[in-house]
């Protein structure tokens, strides 16, 4: 190897070490703390992004941070319903889950997607366990529209016991119903992540989306927001459409004691590590006033 090649190789190694040292204060800050991650969008579909997500979670896990994953699966549910010729209706952007479709939703969320995520994490060396709200009835719901539900309660003690056993809970957002024979409720994954983060007093909650974060009217990323700023942006139409429920879920979590919420671009490889373990971050953080 030539001298200049050796020099370039050493510089590359030094750069790697510098990157690790830059992350050290953040690793120290989050060590032993719980981070709730809502996993959805492209990050849940694209094979390369799936791998990136699994590595991010493993990295957090290996340095002593406690991840909790809440996942969606709306696109896959729609695919299966269409294949079975079962109509899908949406009201204000929310699926109206019927008695027929709740069975499909649970099958897809708990049986297919949840186990895929669990298997992916375990193959990478983590200790993940898949659950939904019916397990230990830790998440109970009531009807919002049909069998689309809203959360009544979350048993944070149960989840914290799993974390104490060094497990990564991977949660499908199906809530237990009011009676033993009730099929349960389909819960919006953003809402479930927010409620779960509040119940276990997580340090942070992160929402993976298919946008860079909250954008201003010129399309520029807004790196930080408070409740008052969010209300202004809602009123002038800057925050609109599908971003409203995400921002509301994030705001709910911080109002219930979560230190900060983050809305980040899940299409960026290693977006979770970039947001948590670098000073700049890549998305929008929402904090209490």
Secondary structure in CASP SS format (residue, H / E / C, confidence):
PFRMAT SS
TARGET T0000
AUTHOR 0000-0000-0000
METHOD secondary structure of the structure
MODEL  1
X C 1.00
X C 1.00
X H 1.00
X H 1.00
X H 1.00
X H 1.00
X H 1.00
X H 1.00
X H 1.00
X H 1.00
X H 1.00
X H 1.00
X H 1.00
X H 1.00
X H 1.00
X H 1.00
X H 1.00
X H 1.00
X H 1.00
X H 1.00
X H 1.00
X H 1.00
X H 1.00
X H 1.00
X H 1.00
X H 1.00
X H 1.00
X H 1.00
X H 1.00
X H 1.00
X C 1.00
X C 1.00
X C 1.00
X E 1.00
X E 1.00
X E 1.00
X E 1.00
X E 1.00
X E 1.00
X C 1.00
X H 1.00
X H 1.00
X H 1.00
X H 1.00
X C 1.00
X C 1.00
X H 1.00
X H 1.00
X H 1.00
X H 1.00
X H 1.00
X H 1.00
X H 1.00
X H 1.00
X H 1.00
X H 1.00
X H 1.00
X H 1.00
X H 1.00
X H 1.00
X H 1.00
X H 1.00
X C 1.00
X C 1.00
X C 1.00
X E 1.00
X E 1.00
X E 1.00
X E 1.00
X E 1.00
X E 1.00
X C 1.00
X C 1.00
X H 1.00
X H 1.00
X H 1.00
X H 1.00
X H 1.00
X H 1.00
X H 1.00
X H 1.00
X H 1.00
X H 1.00
X C 1.00
X C 1.00
X C 1.00
X C 1.00
X C 1.00
X C 1.00
X E 1.00
X E 1.00
X C 1.00
X C 1.00
X E 1.00
X E 1.00
X C 1.00
X E 1.00
X C 1.00
X H 1.00
X H 1.00
X H 1.00
X H 1.00
X H 1.00
X H 1.00
X H 1.00
X H 1.00
X H 1.00
X H 1.00
X H 1.00
X H 1.00
X H 1.00
X H 1.00
X H 1.00
X H 1.00
X H 1.00
X H 1.00
X H 1.00
X H 1.00
X H 1.00
X H 1.00
X H 1.00
X H 1.00
X H 1.00
X C 1.00
X C 1.00
X C 1.00
X C 1.00
X E 1.00
X E 1.00
X E 1.00
X E 1.00
X E 1.00
X C 1.00
X C 1.00
X H 1.00
X H 1.00
X H 1.00
X C 1.00
X E 1.00
X E 1.00
X E 1.00
X E 1.00
X E 1.00
X E 1.00
X E 1.00
X E 1.00
X C 1.00
X E 1.00
X E 1.00
X E 1.00
X E 1.00
X E 1.00
X E 1.00
X E 1.00
X C 1.00
X H 1.00
X H 1.00
X H 1.00
X H 1.00
X H 1.00
X H 1.00
X H 1.00
X H 1.00
X H 1.00
X C 1.00
X C 1.00
X C 1.00
X E 1.00
X E 1.00
X E 1.00
X E 1.00
X E 1.00
X C 1.00
X E 1.00
X E 1.00
X E 1.00
X C 1.00
X C 1.00
X C 1.00
X C 1.00
X C 1.00
X C 1.00
X C 1.00
X C 1.00
X E 1.00
X E 1.00
X C 1.00
X C 1.00
X H 1.00
X H 1.00
X H 1.00
X H 1.00
X H 1.00
X H 1.00
X H 1.00
X H 1.00
X H 1.00
X H 1.00
X H 1.00
X C 1.00
X C 1.00
X C 1.00
X C 1.00
X E 1.00
X E 1.00
X E 1.00
X E 1.00
X E 1.00
X E 1.00
X C 1.00
X C 1.00
X C 1.00
X C 1.00
X C 1.00
X E 1.00
X C 1.00
X C 1.00
X C 1.00
X C 1.00
X C 1.00
X E 1.00
X C 1.00
X C 1.00
X E 1.00
X E 1.00
X C 1.00
X H 1.00
X H 1.00
X H 1.00
X H 1.00
X H 1.00
X H 1.00
X H 1.00
X H 1.00
X H 1.00
X C 1.00
X C 1.00
X C 1.00
X C 1.00
X C 1.00
X C 1.00
X H 1.00
X H 1.00
X H 1.00
X H 1.00
X H 1.00
X H 1.00
X H 1.00
X H 1.00
X H 1.00
X H 1.00
X H 1.00
X H 1.00
X H 1.00
X H 1.00
X C 1.00
X C 1.00
X C 1.00
X C 1.00
X E 1.00
X E 1.00
X E 1.00
X E 1.00
X E 1.00
X E 1.00
X C 1.00
X C 1.00
X C 1.00
X C 1.00
X C 1.00
X H 1.00
X H 1.00
X H 1.00
X H 1.00
X H 1.00
X H 1.00
X C 1.00
X C 1.00
X C 1.00
X C 1.00
X C 1.00
X C 1.00
X C 1.00
X E 1.00
X E 1.00
X E 1.00
X E 1.00
X C 1.00
X C 1.00
END
